């Protein structure tokens, strides 16, 4: 069970990184980039990421309108592979080891996005 929770935390970090990049490419207000948001999401992913999953299509369309369509498409296509395996996003991540795994997932996905966008 603990290993599954660590994996889910890692995947939530990856998902956060992709949604933040997609939101940023769309040129919207970029709420995921606000100070303190990363800490909030790493603690309560379901509460903070669900709305951004619902908005992902809007972020993609906004990015296309901003001339960032190809880059946003690369990030958008990553989303299904980053969803946690459970039925829904974890409600809480309180354990320090799990929160560390969230950060590791976030950093790994930021690097993967950077590499994918560099190849465009």
Buried (B, 14 or more C-beta within 10 A) or exposed (E): EEEEBBBBBBBBBBBBBBBBBBBBBBBBEBEBEEEEBBEEBBBBBBEBBEEBEEBBEBBBEBBBEBEBBEBBBBBBEBBEEBBBEEEEBBEEBEEEEBBBBBBBBBEBBBEBBEEBBEEE
